Amino acid sequence: MNNNHPTGLPQLLVAFIAAGGILASASEAGAHGKMDKTVPADGAMVAPGLAEIGFVFTDAIRMTLVKVTQQGSEAAVASTSELPKKYVTKAKIALEPLAPGIYAVTWTGVGRDGHVMKGSFSFSVASPKSSQSDKDAH
């Protein structure tokens, strides 16, 4: 008796479709929030006296670290506020007014699923003279 039935291909196709559905569900469940926006924006030049930086995320995270450093210095700029203690999609961190220069911001956060996220951006604080020259030029 010959048991070679043409059922192998349909069974393989059903298995392939089922595996694709499982993978799609896993990737949706594993999706993590991303940085949506920073204030100031990455690469921006801002007026002297900036005293706050902001973050906007696509999904809520609990921020665990924000470090602001001025180019040429290893010391972190002191924050005058604490990091949010709960999961947030928006956060603002108060700083002492920043002197002219280039600044780098690095951050770390944890998503509700426990996934650790990290990022960075940089911006420049204009000198009072150059910001006044910019105003005079307009």
N, CA, C and O atoms as CSV, one atom per row, in Angstrom:
chain,resi,resn,atom,element,x,y,z
A,1,MET,N,N,0.839,-1.163,0.000
A,1,MET,CA,C,0.000,0.000,0.000
A,1,MET,C,C,0.891,1.235,0.000
A,1,MET,O,O,1.849,1.300,0.770
A,2,ASN,N,N,0.598,2.198,-0.834
A,2,ASN,CA,C,1.397,3.408,-0.965
A,2,ASN,C,C,0.783,4.523,-0.135
A,2,ASN,O,O,-0.356,4.917,-0.387
A,3,ASN,N,N,1.521,5.049,0.864
A,3,ASN,CA,C,1.036,6.125,1.730
A,3,ASN,C,C,1.565,7.486,1.313
A,3,ASN,O,O,1.537,8.418,2.116
A,4,ASN,N,N,2.041,7.631,0.101
A,4,ASN,CA,C,2.538,8.926,-0.386
A,4,ASN,C,C,1.361,9.782,-0.829
A,4,ASN,O,O,0.960,9.758,-1.993
A,5,HIS,N,N,0.819,10.530,0.110
A,5,HIS,CA,C,-0.299,11.419,-0.199
A,5,HIS,C,C,0.235,12.817,-0.475
A,5,HIS,O,O,1.263,13.194,0.088
A,6,PRO,N,N,-0.415,13.580,-1.305
A,6,PRO,CA,C,0.050,14.927,-1.608
A,6,PRO,C,C,-0.305,15.934,-0.505
A,6,PRO,O,O,-0.596,17.095,-0.793
A,7,THR,N,N,-0.281,15.492,0.736
A,7,THR,CA,C,-0.637,16.394,1.849
A,7,THR,C,C,0.565,17.115,2.421
A,7,THR,O,O,0.388,18.021,3.235
A,8,GLY,N,N,1.770,16.760,2.038
A,8,GLY,CA,C,2.975,17.376,2.595
A,8,GLY,C,C,3.049,18.870,2.353
A,8,GLY,O,O,3.382,19.622,3.269
A,9,LEU,N,N,2.746,19.325,1.137
A,9,LEU,CA,C,2.830,20.746,0.794
A,9,LEU,C,C,1.804,21.581,1.568
A,9,LEU,O,O,2.179,22.604,2.141
A,10,PRO,N,N,0.532,21.189,1.610
A,10,PRO,CA,C,-0.426,21.983,2.391
A,10,PRO,C,C,-0.075,22.027,3.880
A,10,PRO,O,O,-0.255,23.062,4.522
A,11,GLN,N,N,0.419,20.927,4.431
A,11,GLN,CA,C,0.796,20.930,5.844
A,11,GLN,C,C,1.970,21.870,6.087
A,11,GLN,O,O,2.012,22.576,7.094
A,12,LEU,N,N,2.918,21.875,5.163
A,12,LEU,CA,C,4.070,22.771,5.276
A,12,LEU,C,C,3.621,24.225,5.195
A,12,LEU,O,O,4.111,25.078,5.934
A,13,LEU,N,N,2.683,24.501,4.289
A,13,LEU,CA,C,2.163,25.855,4.135
A,13,LEU,C,C,1.442,26.303,5.404
A,13,LEU,O,O,1.630,27.437,5.843
A,14,VAL,N,N,0.636,25.452,5.990
A,14,VAL,CA,C,-0.075,25.770,7.235
A,14,VAL,C,C,0.930,26.025,8.359
A,14,VAL,O,O,0.758,26.961,9.140
A,15,ALA,N,N,1.969,25.207,8.447
A,15,ALA,CA,C,2.987,25.390,9.480
A,15,ALA,C,C,3.724,26.718,9.293
A,15,ALA,O,O,4.007,27.415,10.268
A,16,PHE,N,N,4.029,27.063,8.055
A,16,PHE,CA,C,4.719,28.321,7.745
A,16,PHE,C,C,3.862,29.529,8.132
A,16,PHE,O,O,4.365,30.480,8.731
A,17,ILE,N,N,2.589,29.493,7.797
A,17,ILE,CA,C,1.673,30.585,8.143
A,17,ILE,C,C,1.540,30.711,9.661
A,17,ILE,O,O,1.550,31.821,10.192
A,18,ALA,N,N,1.417,29.591,10.356
A,18,ALA,CA,C,1.309,29.617,11.821
A,18,ALA,C,C,2.568,30.196,12.444
A,18,ALA,O,O,2.480,30.991,13.380
A,19,ALA,N,N,3.742,29.812,11.942
A,19,ALA,CA,C,5.006,30.339,12.478
A,19,ALA,C,C,5.098,31.840,12.242
A,19,ALA,O,O,5.568,32.579,13.106
A,20,GLY,N,N,4.649,32.292,11.072
A,20,GLY,CA,C,4.663,33.734,10.786
A,20,GLY,C,C,3.770,34.498,11.746
A,20,GLY,O,O,4.132,35.590,12.186
A,21,GLY,N,N,2.616,33.949,12.079
A,21,GLY,CA,C,1.714,34.598,13.038
A,21,GLY,C,C,2.326,34.683,14.416
A,21,GLY,O,O,2.180,35.694,15.103
A,22,ILE,N,N,3.009,33.633,14.828
A,22,ILE,CA,C,3.662,33.627,16.144
A,22,ILE,C,C,4.766,34.681,16.188
A,22,ILE,O,O,4.887,35.420,17.165
A,23,LEU,N,N,5.567,34.745,15.129
A,23,LEU,CA,C,6.642,35.739,15.089
A,23,LEU,C,C,6.097,37.157,15.080
A,23,LEU,O,O,6.664,38.032,15.735
A,24,ALA,N,N,5.019,37.405,14.359
A,24,ALA,CA,C,4.427,38.741,14.326
A,24,ALA,C,C,3.926,39.136,15.708
A,24,ALA,O,O,4.119,40.273,16.136
A,25,SER,N,N,3.280,38.201,16.411
A,25,SER,CA,C,2.794,38.493,17.763
A,25,SER,C,C,3.953,38.785,18.705
A,25,SER,O,O,3.865,39.690,19.534
A,26,ALA,N,N,5.033,38.028,18.585
A,26,ALA,CA,C,6.188,38.234,19.461
A,26,ALA,C,C,6.836,39.579,19.206
A,26,ALA,O,O,7.269,40.244,20.148
A,27,SER,N,N,6.912,39.994,17.944
A,27,SER,CA,C,7.556,41.279,17.668
A,27,SER,C,C,6.695,42.432,18.156
A,27,SER,O,O,7.234,43.453,18.585
A,28,GLU,N,N,5.362,42.301,18.103
A,28,GLU,CA,C,4.493,43.348,18.635
A,28,GLU,C,C,4.620,43.433,20.143
A,28,GLU,O,O,4.664,44.532,20.696
A,29,ALA,N,N,4.680,42.301,20.816
A,29,ALA,CA,C,4.799,42.284,22.273
A,29,ALA,C,C,6.147,42.824,22.707
A,29,ALA,O,O,6.263,43.406,23.785
A,30,GLY,N,N,7.170,42.639,21.881
A,30,GLY,CA,C,8.508,43.086,22.224
A,30,GLY,C,C,8.814,44.498,21.772
A,30,GLY,O,O,9.936,44.971,21.955
A,31,ALA,N,N,7.836,45.189,21.181
A,31,ALA,CA,C,8.073,46.560,20.721
A,31,ALA,C,C,8.367,47.450,21.929
A,31,ALA,O,O,7.724,47.324,22.971
A,32,HIS,N,N,9.333,48.341,21.783
A,32,HIS,CA,C,9.737,49.210,22.882
A,32,HIS,C,C,9.566,50.660,22.477
A,32,HIS,O,O,9.635,51.016,21.301
A,33,GLY,N,N,9.340,51.490,23.493
A,33,GLY,CA,C,9.244,52.907,23.241
A,33,GLY,C,C,10.559,53.456,22.738
A,33,GLY,O,O,11.631,52.926,23.031
A,34,LYS,N,N,10.458,54.512,21.987
A,34,LYS,CA,C,11.642,55.156,21.444
A,34,LYS,C,C,11.600,56.635,21.791
A,34,LYS,O,O,10.544,57.180,22.113
A,35,MET,N,N,12.749,57.270,21.721
A,35,MET,CA,C,12.817,58.712,21.901
A,35,MET,C,C,12.078,59.347,20.732
A,35,MET,O,O,12.391,59.068,19.575
A,36,ASP,N,N,11.114,60.187,21.020
A,36,ASP,CA,C,10.342,60.844,19.983
A,36,ASP,C,C,10.850,62.262,19.741
A,36,ASP,O,O,10.866,62.744,18.608
A,37,LYS,N,N,11.266,62.926,20.829
A,37,LYS,CA,C,11.667,64.332,20.716
A,37,LYS,C,C,12.490,64.718,21.936
A,37,LYS,O,O,12.283,64.196,23.032
A,38,THR,N,N,13.431,65.641,21.730
A,38,THR,CA,C,14.166,66.226,22.856
A,38,THR,C,C,14.071,67.739,22.746
A,38,THR,O,O,13.924,68.291,21.656
A,39,VAL,N,N,14.158,68.392,23.884
A,39,VAL,CA,C,14.193,69.856,23.926
A,39,VAL,C,C,15.370,70.242,24.796
A,39,VAL,O,O,15.343,70.016,26.006
A,40,PRO,N,N,16.405,70.821,24.200
A,40,PRO,CA,C,16.515,71.229,22.800
A,40,PRO,C,C,16.685,70.019,21.882
A,40,PRO,O,O,17.037,68.924,22.321
A,41,ALA,N,N,16.426,70.247,20.606
A,41,ALA,CA,C,16.576,69.187,19.610
A,41,ALA,C,C,18.056,68.845,19.440
A,41,ALA,O,O,18.936,69.660,19.716
A,42,ASP,N,N,18.307,67.623,18.979
A,42,ASP,CA,C,19.679,67.187,18.725
A,42,ASP,C,C,20.320,68.135,17.707
A,42,ASP,O,O,19.769,68.363,16.631
A,43,GLY,N,N,21.481,68.680,18.055
A,43,GLY,CA,C,22.215,69.567,17.169
A,43,GLY,C,C,21.784,71.024,17.219
A,43,GLY,O,O,22.343,71.850,16.497
A,44,ALA,N,N,20.806,71.362,18.049
A,44,ALA,CA,C,20.285,72.734,18.105
A,44,ALA,C,C,21.272,73.693,18.760
A,44,ALA,O,O,22.120,73.290,19.557
A,45,MET,N,N,21.144,74.977,18.405
A,45,MET,CA,C,21.864,76.069,19.071
A,45,MET,C,C,20.787,76.838,19.838
A,45,MET,O,O,19.801,77.288,19.254
A,46,VAL,N,N,20.985,76.986,21.155
A,46,VAL,CA,C,19.988,77.664,21.985
A,46,VAL,C,C,20.576,78.920,22.611
A,46,VAL,O,O,21.794,79.085,22.676
A,47,ALA,N,N,19.706,79.791,23.064
A,47,ALA,CA,C,20.118,81.043,23.690
A,47,ALA,C,C,20.782,80.776,25.037
A,47,ALA,O,O,20.531,79.742,25.657
A,48,PRO,N,N,21.619,81.688,25.490
A,48,PRO,CA,C,22.259,81.536,26.803
A,48,PRO,C,C,21.219,81.425,27.916
A,48,PRO,O,O,20.123,81.976,27.819
A,49,GLY,N,N,21.585,80.705,28.970
A,49,GLY,CA,C,20.724,80.606,30.142
A,49,GLY,C,C,19.775,79.424,30.137
A,49,GLY,O,O,18.923,79.326,31.020
A,50,LEU,N,N,19.893,78.519,29.170
A,50,LEU,CA,C,19.035,77.332,29.162
A,50,LEU,C,C,19.133,76.652,30.523
A,50,LEU,O,O,20.233,76.418,31.024
A,51,ALA,N,N,17.977,76.331,31.127
A,51,ALA,CA,C,17.984,75.738,32.463
A,51,ALA,C,C,17.067,74.524,32.556
A,51,ALA,O,O,16.675,74.133,33.656
A,52,GLU,N,N,16.718,73.920,31.415
A,52,GLU,CA,C,15.833,72.764,31.435
A,52,GLU,C,C,16.003,71.988,30.132
A,52,GLU,O,O,16.116,72.576,29.056
A,53,ILE,N,N,16.018,70.667,30.243
A,53,ILE,CA,C,15.992,69.816,29.061
A,53,ILE,C,C,14.764,68.925,29.152
A,53,ILE,O,O,14.319,68.577,30.246
A,54,GLY,N,N,14.222,68.561,28.005
A,54,GLY,CA,C,13.007,67.763,27.984
A,54,GLY,C,C,13.125,66.558,27.091
A,54,GLY,O,O,13.916,66.536,26.148
A,55,PHE,N,N,12.320,65.546,27.400
A,55,PHE,CA,C,12.294,64.287,26.669
A,55,PHE,C,C,10.849,63.915,26.379
A,55,PHE,O,O,9.973,64.111,27.222
A,56,VAL,N,N,10.594,63.380,25.189
A,56,VAL,CA,C,9.288,62.832,24.847
A,56,VAL,C,C,9.540,61.447,24.253
A,56,VAL,O,O,10.336,61.296,23.327
A,57,PHE,N,N,8.851,60.433,24.799
A,57,PHE,CA,C,9.009,59.048,24.363
A,57,PHE,C,C,7.713,58.557,23.733
A,57,PHE,O,O,6.636,59.070,24.036
A,58,THR,N,N,7.817,57.557,22.852
A,58,THR,CA,C,6.621,57.007,22.210
A,58,THR,C,C,5.813,56.143,23.173
A,58,THR,O,O,4.596,56.037,23.027
A,59,ASP,N,N,6.472,55.521,24.160
A,59,ASP,CA,C,5.808,54.729,25.197
A,59,ASP,C,C,6.415,55.105,26.545
A,59,ASP,O,O,7.535,55.609,26.612
A,60,ALA,N,N,5.675,54.858,27.599
A,60,ALA,CA,C,6.136,55.227,28.936
A,60,ALA,C,C,7.401,54.460,29.335
A,60,ALA,O,O,7.513,53.253,29.122
A,61,ILE,N,N,8.341,55.193,29.915
A,61,ILE,CA,C,9.542,54.583,30.481
A,61,ILE,C,C,9.792,55.204,31.850
A,61,ILE,O,O,9.281,56.277,32.171
A,62,ARG,N,N,10.588,54.504,32.643
A,62,ARG,CA,C,11.055,55.058,33.918
A,62,ARG,C,C,12.506,55.430,33.692
A,62,ARG,O,O,13.358,54.568,33.479
A,63,MET,N,N,12.775,56.720,33.742
A,63,MET,CA,C,14.136,57.199,33.513
A,63,MET,C,C,14.994,56.877,34.731
A,63,MET,O,O,14.608,57.162,35.865
A,64,THR,N,N,16.153,56.284,34.492
A,64,THR,CA,C,17.031,55.899,35.588
A,64,THR,C,C,18.313,56.721,35.635
A,64,THR,O,O,18.985,56.767,36.666
A,65,LEU,N,N,18.660,57.375,34.513
A,65,LEU,CA,C,19.880,58.167,34.479
A,65,LEU,C,C,19.785,59.224,33.391
A,65,LEU,O,O,19.389,58.931,32.263
A,66,VAL,N,N,20.149,60.448,33.731
A,66,VAL,CA,C,20.337,61.521,32.751
A,66,VAL,C,C,21.632,62.206,33.138
A,66,VAL,O,O,21.790,62.671,34.267
A,67,LYS,N,N,22.554,62.263,32.193
A,67,LYS,CA,C,23.851,62.895,32.446
A,67,LYS,C,C,24.093,63.949,31.380
A,67,LYS,O,O,24.029,63.668,30.184
A,68,VAL,N,N,24.370,65.164,31.829
A,68,VAL,CA,C,24.658,66.281,30.934
A,68,VAL,C,C,26.096,66.697,31.192
A,68,VAL,O,O,26.470,66.981,32.330
A,69,THR,N,N,26.900,66.733,30.142
A,69,THR,CA,C,28.297,67.157,30.280
A,69,THR,C,C,28.612,68.217,29.236
A,69,THR,O,O,28.088,68.195,28.123
A,70,GLN,N,N,29.477,69.142,29.619
A,70,GLN,CA,C,29.939,70.162,28.675
A,70,GLN,C,C,31.202,69.640,27.992
A,70,GLN,O,O,32.047,69.017,28.635
A,71,GLN,N,N,31.329,69.894,26.691
A,71,GLN,CA,C,32.499,69.442,25.943
A,71,GLN,C,C,33.766,69.951,26.620
A,71,GLN,O,O,33.854,71.117,27.002
A,72,GLY,N,N,34.738,69.065,26.762
A,72,GLY,CA,C,36.006,69.425,27.392
A,72,GLY,C,C,36.011,69.217,28.897
A,72,GLY,O,O,37.020,69.473,29.554
A,73,SER,N,N,34.899,68.757,29.447
A,73,SER,CA,C,34.811,68.520,30.889
A,73,SER,C,C,34.231,67.129,31.124
A,73,SER,O,O,33.277,66.723,30.460
A,74,GLU,N,N,34.804,66.421,32.054
A,74,GLU,CA,C,34.283,65.103,32.417
A,74,GLU,C,C,33.181,65.210,33.472
A,74,GLU,O,O,32.396,64.279,33.654
A,75,ALA,N,N,33.126,66.347,34.166
A,75,ALA,CA,C,32.154,66.521,35.251
A,75,ALA,C,C,30.750,66.714,34.687
A,75,ALA,O,O,30.557,67.426,33.701
A,76,ALA,N,N,29.785,66.079,35.315
A,76,ALA,CA,C,28.394,66.233,34.909
A,76,ALA,C,C,27.849,67.565,35.404
A,76,ALA,O,O,28.225,68.043,36.475
A,77,VAL,N,N,26.968,68.154,34.620
A,77,VAL,CA,C,26.267,69.368,35.023
A,77,VAL,C,C,25.252,68.965,36.086
A,77,VAL,O,O,24.532,67.981,35.921
A,78,ALA,N,N,25.195,69.721,37.171
A,78,ALA,CA,C,24.281,69.387,38.269
A,78,ALA,C,C,22.833,69.649,37.883
A,78,ALA,O,O,22.500,70.688,37.314
A,79,SER,N,N,21.989,68.689,38.205
A,79,SER,CA,C,20.555,68.838,38.009
A,79,SER,C,C,19.954,69.458,39.263
A,79,SER,O,O,20.396,69.175,40.377
A,80,THR,N,N,18.942,70.306,39.078
A,80,THR,CA,C,18.266,70.897,40.229
A,80,THR,C,C,16.914,70.230,40.479
A,80,THR,O,O,16.127,70.695,41.304
A,81,SER,N,N,16.651,69.132,39.758
A,81,SER,CA,C,15.418,68.383,39.973
A,81,SER,C,C,15.737,66.890,39.955
A,81,SER,O,O,16.805,66.471,39.508
A,82,GLU,N,N,14.795,66.106,40.448
A,82,GLU,CA,C,14.962,64.654,40.461
A,82,GLU,C,C,14.344,64.057,39.205
A,82,GLU,O,O,13.485,64.668,38.568
A,83,LEU,N,N,14.790,62.862,38.860
A,83,LEU,CA,C,14.168,62.132,37.764
A,83,LEU,C,C,12.768,61.704,38.197
A,83,LEU,O,O,12.536,61.458,39.380
A,84,PRO,N,N,11.833,61.612,37.249
A,84,PRO,CA,C,10.496,61.124,37.613
A,84,PRO,C,C,10.591,59.730,38.223
A,84,PRO,O,O,11.377,58.898,37.770
A,85,LYS,N,N,9.796,59.485,39.242
A,85,LYS,CA,C,9.835,58.185,39.932
A,85,LYS,C,C,8.903,57.160,39.297
A,85,LYS,O,O,8.985,55.974,39.616
A,86,LYS,N,N,8.019,57.600,38.403
A,86,LYS,CA,C,7.087,56.664,37.767
A,86,LYS,C,C,7.321,56.638,36.261
A,86,LYS,O,O,8.147,57.388,35.740
A,87,TYR,N,N,6.600,55.783,35.574
A,87,TYR,CA,C,6.700,55.665,34.126
A,87,TYR,C,C,6.060,56.888,33.477
A,87,TYR,O,O,4.942,57.269,33.824
A,88,VAL,N,N,6.764,57.491,32.548
A,88,VAL,CA,C,6.297,58.717,31.900
A,88,VAL,C,C,6.574,58.664,30.396
A,88,VAL,O,O,7.458,57.941,29.939
A,89,THR,N,N,5.804,59.441,29.641
A,89,THR,CA,C,6.097,59.619,28.219
A,89,THR,C,C,6.767,60.961,27.988
A,89,THR,O,O,7.348,61.195,26.928
A,90,LYS,N,N,6.688,61.853,28.986
A,90,LYS,CA,C,7.341,63.161,28.912
A,90,LYS,C,C,8.052,63.423,30.229
A,90,LYS,O,O,7.547,63.095,31.303
A,91,ALA,N,N,9.229,64.018,30.126
A,91,ALA,CA,C,9.973,64.362,31.342
A,91,ALA,C,C,10.757,65.643,31.100
A,91,ALA,O,O,11.224,65.904,29.991
A,92,LYS,N,N,10.892,66.436,32.155
A,92,LYS,CA,C,11.713,67.645,32.113
A,92,LYS,C,C,12.691,67.575,33.271
A,92,LYS,O,O,12.332,67.206,34.389
A,93,ILE,N,N,13.925,67.931,32.985
A,93,ILE,CA,C,14.979,67.923,33.991
A,93,ILE,C,C,15.509,69.348,34.116
A,93,ILE,O,O,15.986,69.928,33.141
A,94,ALA,N,N,15.423,69.906,35.314
A,94,ALA,CA,C,15.905,71.267,35.550
A,94,ALA,C,C,17.404,71.251,35.838
A,94,ALA,O,O,17.914,70.352,36.508
A,95,LEU,N,N,18.093,72.259,35.321
A,95,LEU,CA,C,19.539,72.400,35.496
A,95,LEU,C,C,19.844,73.820,35.940
A,95,LEU,O,O,19.007,74.714,35.818
A,96,GLU,N,N,21.041,74.016,36.451
A,96,GLU,CA,C,21.517,75.378,36.641
A,96,GLU,C,C,21.640,75.984,35.246
A,96,GLU,O,O,21.939,75.251,34.303
A,97,PRO,N,N,21.424,77.294,35.069
A,97,PRO,CA,C,21.566,77.883,33.732
A,97,PRO,C,C,22.926,77.524,33.124
A,97,PRO,O,O,23.969,77.668,33.762
A,98,LEU,N,N,22.884,77.058,31.885
A,98,LEU,CA,C,24.095,76.566,31.230
A,98,LEU,C,C,24.913,77.700,30.603
A,98,LEU,O,O,24.375,78.618,29.984
A,99,ALA,N,N,26.219,77.601,30.787
A,99,ALA,CA,C,27.153,78.550,30.182
A,99,ALA,C,C,27.281,78.233,28.697
A,99,ALA,O,O,26.964,77.121,28.276
A,100,PRO,N,N,27.738,79.186,27.904
A,100,PRO,CA,C,27.959,78.905,26.486
A,100,PRO,C,C,28.883,77.705,26.294
A,100,PRO,O,O,29.832,77.516,27.055
A,101,GLY,N,N,28.601,76.904,25.279
A,101,GLY,CA,C,29.413,75.734,24.988
A,101,GLY,C,C,28.597,74.648,24.336
A,101,GLY,O,O,27.417,74.831,24.035
A,102,ILE,N,N,29.232,73.519,24.121
A,102,ILE,CA,C,28.589,72.358,23.512
A,102,ILE,C,C,28.334,71.338,24.613
A,102,ILE,O,O,29.221,71.039,25.412
A,103,TYR,N,N,27.117,70.807,24.648
A,103,TYR,CA,C,26.712,69.876,25.693
A,103,TYR,C,C,26.261,68.549,25.096
A,103,TYR,O,O,25.654,68.505,24.026
A,104,ALA,N,N,26.570,67.473,25.805
A,104,ALA,CA,C,26.110,66.131,25.440
A,104,ALA,C,C,25.201,65.624,26.553
A,104,ALA,O,O,25.492,65.789,27.738
A,105,VAL,N,N,24.109,65.012,26.154
A,105,VAL,CA,C,23.159,64.433,27.106
A,105,VAL,C,C,23.078,62.938,26.819
A,105,VAL,O,O,22.822,62.535,25.685
A,106,THR,N,N,23.293,62.122,27.837
A,106,THR,CA,C,23.074,60.685,27.722
A,106,THR,C,C,21.980,60.308,28.713
A,106,THR,O,O,21.898,60.870,29.805
A,107,TRP,N,N,21.158,59.370,28.331
A,107,TRP,CA,C,20.058,58.947,29.204
A,107,TRP,C,C,19.889,57.442,29.138
A,107,TRP,O,O,20.241,56.794,28.153
A,108,THR,N,N,19.342,56.909,30.212
A,108,THR,CA,C,18.993,55.497,30.310
A,108,THR,C,C,17.612,55.406,30.940
A,108,THR,O,O,17.287,56.163,31.855
A,109,GLY,N,N,16.812,54.487,30.453
A,109,GLY,CA,C,15.484,54.278,31.005
A,109,GLY,C,C,15.091,52.819,30.902
A,109,GLY,O,O,15.749,52.031,30.222
A,110,VAL,N,N,14.012,52.466,31.583
A,110,VAL,CA,C,13.513,51.096,31.583
A,110,VAL,C,C,12.050,51.123,31.171
A,110,VAL,O,O,11.250,51.864,31.741
A,111,GLY,N,N,11.701,50.302,30.165
A,111,GLY,CA,C,10.313,50.184,29.747
A,111,GLY,C,C,9.522,49.343,30.738
A,111,GLY,O,O,10.102,48.682,31.599
A,112,ARG,N,N,8.228,49.367,30.619
A,112,ARG,CA,C,7.367,48.577,31.513
A,112,ARG,C,C,7.668,47.085,31.415
A,112,ARG,O,O,7.417,46.330,32.355
A,113,ASP,N,N,8.208,46.663,30.266
A,113,ASP,CA,C,8.538,45.249,30.079
A,113,ASP,C,C,9.925,44.895,30.613
A,113,ASP,O,O,10.367,43.754,30.485
A,114,GLY,N,N,10.614,45.874,31.214
A,114,GLY,CA,C,11.936,45.634,31.777
A,114,GLY,C,C,13.075,45.883,30.808
A,114,GLY,O,O,14.242,45.782,31.186
A,115,HIS,N,N,12.752,46.207,29.558
A,115,HIS,CA,C,13.783,46.458,28.548
A,115,HIS,C,C,14.504,47.773,28.846
A,115,HIS,O,O,13.867,48.808,29.045
A,116,VAL,N,N,15.836,47.723,28.874
A,116,VAL,CA,C,16.650,48.921,29.120
A,116,VAL,C,C,16.861,49.643,27.798
A,116,VAL,O,O,17.234,49.028,26.799
A,117,MET,N,N,16.623,50.942,27.796
A,117,MET,CA,C,16.806,51.777,26.612
A,117,MET,C,C,17.813,52.867,26.933
A,117,MET,O,O,17.860,53.372,28.055
A,118,LYS,N,N,18.614,53.224,25.947
A,118,LYS,CA,C,19.621,54.264,26.130
A,118,LYS,C,C,19.618,55.162,24.912
A,118,LYS,O,O,19.217,54.753,23.823
A,119,GLY,N,N,20.066,56.385,25.104
A,119,GLY,CA,C,20.172,57.302,23.980
A,119,GLY,C,C,21.028,58.490,24.346
A,119,GLY,O,O,21.456,58.645,25.490
A,120,SER,N,N,21.269,59.322,23.359
A,120,SER,CA,C,22.047,60.531,23.593
A,120,SER,C,C,21.694,61.574,22.550
A,120,SER,O,O,21.176,61.256,21.479
A,121,PHE,N,N,21.982,62.815,22.877
A,121,PHE,CA,C,21.854,63.913,21.926
A,121,PHE,C,C,22.774,65.027,22.393
A,121,PHE,O,O,23.268,65.006,23.520
A,122,SER,N,N,22.998,65.992,21.525
A,122,SER,CA,C,23.865,67.115,21.898
A,122,SER,C,C,23.255,68.410,21.389
A,122,SER,O,O,22.416,68.412,20.489
A,123,PHE,N,N,23.690,69.500,21.979
A,123,PHE,CA,C,23.225,70.829,21.583
A,123,PHE,C,C,24.274,71.841,21.998
A,123,PHE,O,O,25.192,71.525,22.755
A,124,SER,N,N,24.133,73.049,21.503
A,124,SER,CA,C,25.068,74.127,21.844
A,124,SER,C,C,24.318,75.277,22.489
A,124,SER,O,O,23.184,75.584,22.122
A,125,VAL,N,N,24.971,75.910,23.458
A,125,VAL,CA,C,24.450,77.133,24.061
A,125,VAL,C,C,25.304,78.266,23.499
A,125,VAL,O,O,26.526,78.274,23.648
A,126,ALA,N,N,24.641,79.214,22.854
A,126,ALA,CA,C,25.339,80.333,22.217
A,126,ALA,C,C,25.922,81.269,23.258
A,126,ALA,O,O,25.426,81.351,24.382
A,127,SER,N,N,26.969,81.970,22.882
A,127,SER,CA,C,27.503,83.007,23.769
A,127,SER,C,C,26.584,84.222,23.669
A,127,SER,O,O,25.959,84.428,22.629
A,128,PRO,N,N,26.488,85.029,24.721
A,128,PRO,CA,C,25.601,86.201,24.676
A,128,PRO,C,C,25.908,87.108,23.487
A,128,PRO,O,O,24.991,87.664,22.882
A,129,LYS,N,N,27.176,87.262,23.150
A,129,LYS,CA,C,27.569,88.132,22.040
A,129,LYS,C,C,27.033,87.592,20.718
A,129,LYS,O,O,26.491,88.356,19.918
A,130,SER,N,N,27.176,86.268,20.471
A,130,SER,CA,C,26.719,85.713,19.199
A,130,SER,C,C,25.194,85.705,19.111
A,130,SER,O,O,24.647,85.868,18.021
A,131,SER,N,N,24.496,85.518,20.234
A,131,SER,CA,C,23.037,85.546,20.175
A,131,SER,C,C,22.539,86.955,19.922
A,131,SER,O,O,21.526,87.126,19.245
A,132,GLN,N,N,23.220,87.976,20.445
A,132,GLN,CA,C,22.845,89.358,20.173
A,132,GLN,C,C,23.143,89.698,18.719
A,132,GLN,O,O,22.351,90.395,18.085
A,133,SER,N,N,24.256,89.228,18.174
A,133,SER,CA,C,24.594,89.454,16.774
A,133,SER,C,C,23.556,88.820,15.867
A,133,SER,O,O,23.207,89.388,14.832
A,134,ASP,N,N,23.051,87.630,16.250
A,134,ASP,CA,C,22.014,86.976,15.467
A,134,ASP,C,C,20.755,87.825,15.426
A,134,ASP,O,O,20.119,87.933,14.378
A,135,LYS,N,N,20.383,88.433,16.557
A,135,LYS,CA,C,19.190,89.278,16.608
A,135,LYS,C,C,19.388,90.534,15.774
A,135,LYS,O,O,18.480,90.971,15.066
A,136,ASP,N,N,20.597,91.119,15.863
A,136,ASP,CA,C,20.881,92.353,15.110
A,136,ASP,C,C,20.882,92.113,13.616
A,136,ASP,O,O,20.579,93.025,12.846
A,137,ALA,N,N,21.215,90.915,13.192
A,137,ALA,CA,C,21.303,90.591,11.777
A,137,ALA,C,C,19.926,90.491,11.136
A,137,ALA,O,O,19.817,90.528,9.911
A,138,HIS,N,N,18.871,90.366,11.939
A,138,HIS,CA,C,17.513,90.191,11.382
A,138,HIS,C,C,16.767,91.475,11.378
A,138,HIS,O,O,15.615,91.517,10.947
